[in-house]
């Protein structure tokens, strides 16, 4: 599943006012009804969603995780879409509805693996906090740790 709205659909089932109405669901996520129907078929086929005896949708797991250190075209597509949505949010959403911040630091490259572990812990903690109380909206939390320069280590070894 590479489209951002696959994950959004899975989260919709937790919403206080969720109803399995294709028009309502598509409008809520600002996607077409066709995209919604195809995504539901995919999520059901993959076993991420299922139906109970009454035909109601449910998630097969509370949390879904993807690989973090394995390159995947599907994950690249998803992350690219999320970054594009962040750019749109930067221009269109009120600052009270979003938080897009960054910090630039000189880095000890040997600490990157440790920082990635801490970021994962942080994401899980934030997910717990956001999951408290009635759910009324879908959000994506993106934390970005990206190199802005070449590695001085690599340059040292290349010479």
C-alpha positions in Angstrom: 0.0 0.0 0.0 1.7 3.1 -1.2 -1.0 5.8 -1.2 -1.3 8.0 1.8 -5.0 7.5 2.1 -4.7 3.7 2.7 -3.3 4.6 6.2 -6.0 7.4 6.6 -8.8 4.9 5.9 -7.4 2.5 8.6 -7.4 5.4 11.1 -10.9 6.5 10.2 -12.3 3.4 11.9 -11.3 5.0 15.2 -13.2 8.2 14.6 -16.0 9.0 17.0 -18.4 9.8 14.1 -17.2 7.1 11.6 -19.8 5.7 9.3 -19.1 3.3 6.4 -20.6 5.5 3.8 -18.3 5.8 0.7 -19.3 9.4 -0.1 -18.8 10.5 3.5 -15.4 8.7 3.8 -14.1 10.0 0.4 -15.2 13.6 1.3 -13.6 13.3 4.7 -10.2 12.4 3.2 -10.7 14.6 0.1 -10.3 11.7 -2.3 -12.6 10.3 -5.0 -15.1 7.6 -4.3 -13.3 5.4 -6.8 -10.0 5.8 -4.9 -11.8 5.0 -1.7 -13.4 1.8 -3.1 -10.2 0.6 -4.6 -8.3 1.3 -1.4 -10.9 -0.6 0.7 -10.7 -3.6 -1.6 -6.9 -3.5 -1.3 -6.9 -3.2 2.5 -9.5 -6.1 2.8 -7.5 -8.3 0.4 -4.3 -7.7 2.3 -6.0 -8.4 5.6 -5.4 -5.0 7.2 -9.1 -4.6 7.4 -11.8 -7.3 7.8 -15.5 -7.5 8.3 -17.3 -9.0 11.3 -20.4 -11.3 11.0 -22.6 -8.2 10.7 -20.5 -6.9 7.8 -19.0 -4.0 9.8 -15.4 -3.0 9.0 -12.7 -3.5 11.6 -8.9 -3.2 11.8 -7.1 -6.5 12.2 -4.4 -4.8 14.3 -4.3 -1.7 16.6 -1.0 -0.5 15.1 0.5 -1.0 11.7 4.2 -0.7 11.1 6.3 -0.6 8.0 9.9 -1.4 7.6 12.2 1.5 8.5 15.6 0.4 7.2 14.6 -1.4 4.0 14.2 0.6 0.8 10.8 0.1 -0.8 9.2 1.9 -3.8 5.8 1.8 -2.0 7.2 3.5 1.1 9.0 6.1 -1.0 5.8 6.9 -2.8 3.9 7.2 0.5 6.6 9.5 2.0 6.7 11.7 -1.1 2.9 12.1 -0.9 3.1 13.0 2.8 5.9 15.6 2.1 3.7 17.1 -0.6 0.8 17.3 1.8 3.1 19.0 4.3 3.9 21.6 1.7 0.2 22.2 1.0 -0.5 22.4 4.7 2.3 24.9 5.2 0.5 27.2 2.7 -3.1 26.5 3.5 -3.7 25.4 7.1 -3.8 27.6 10.1 -0.7 27.5 12.3 -2.9 26.3 15.2 -3.7 23.1 13.1 -0.1 22.2 12.1 3.4 22.2 13.3 6.2 22.1 10.8 9.5 22.9 12.4 13.1 21.8 12.0 16.5 22.2 13.5 19.9 22.1 11.8 22.8 20.6 13.7 26.4 19.6 13.2 26.3 15.9 13.7 28.3 13.0 14.9 27.3 10.5 12.2 28.0 7.6 14.6 24.9 8.7 16.6 22.4 8.5 13.7 21.3 4.9 14.6 20.7 6.0 18.2 18.7 9.0 17.1 16.5 6.9 14.8 15.7 4.7 17.8 14.8 7.7 19.9 12.6 9.1 17.1 10.7 5.8 16.9 10.1 5.9 20.7 8.9 9.5 20.4 6.5 8.7 17.5 5.0 5.9 19.6 4.6 8.1 22.6 2.9 10.8 20.6 0.6 8.2 19.0 -0.4 7.2 22.5 -1.1 10.8 23.5 -3.1 11.6 20.3 -5.1 8.4 20.7 -6.6 9.5 24.1 -10.2 10.6 24.1 -12.7 10.9 21.2 -11.1 10.8 17.8 -12.3 13.5 15.4 -9.7 14.0 12.8 -6.8 12.2 11.0 -3.3 13.6 11.3 0.2 12.4 10.1 3.2 13.0 12.2 6.4 13.3 10.2 9.8 13.7 11.8 12.5 14.3 9.3 16.2 13.6 9.9 18.0 14.2 6.6 21.6 15.0 5.6 22.1 18.5 4.3 25.8 18.0 3.4 28.3 15.4 2.2 29.9 13.2 4.9 33.3 14.4 6.1 34.0 10.8 6.9 33.3 9.7 3.4 35.5 12.5 2.0 38.3 11.4 4.4 38.1 7.9 3.2 37.8 8.9 -0.5 41.1 10.8 -0.4 
